[in-house]
């Protein structure tokens, strides 16, 4: 999973503005950790596979 600095900055900024967010969400260090709060790994894997397939098709066209 991508854990780039810009991605982390977005999460930090979002958590500052979402006052009702629970600590577990505020402490997420990556987009993957946030997604894990809502989806099991198998669902994240399926979303990733299909998103990558769609992106590959778009690049080819």
Buried (B, 14 or more C-beta within 10 A) or exposed (E): EEEEEEBBEEBEEBBEEEEEBEEEBBEBEBBBBBBBEEEEEEEBEEEEEEEEEEEEEEEEE
